[in-house]
């Protein structure tokens, strides 16, 4: 599987998470398994993704939106990460 394939898989999983067709744990596990994608991107991308996933997993502990752990904001940030990763892959 290519880095772009893995990015597309991650994007589809995020859409499922947004639609409540998946859960945070499954998304995080899937994201962690995308090693080809991680290797194709600069190291900073992995650091940022790990931080976002940690915050998303923490947000799952709350039943309601909290000001510091908005799942919607975190999913928006993950979408932005995906968009930037796609641009980075297109450059290389």
HELIX and SHEET records of a PDB file:
HELIX    1   1 UNK A    3  UNK A   18  1                                  16    
HELIX    2   2 UNK A   24  UNK A   32  1                                   9    
HELIX    3   3 UNK A   35  UNK A   40  1                                   6    
HELIX    4   4 UNK A   43  UNK A   59  1                                  17    
HELIX    5   5 UNK A   71  UNK A   91  1                                  21    
END                                                                             
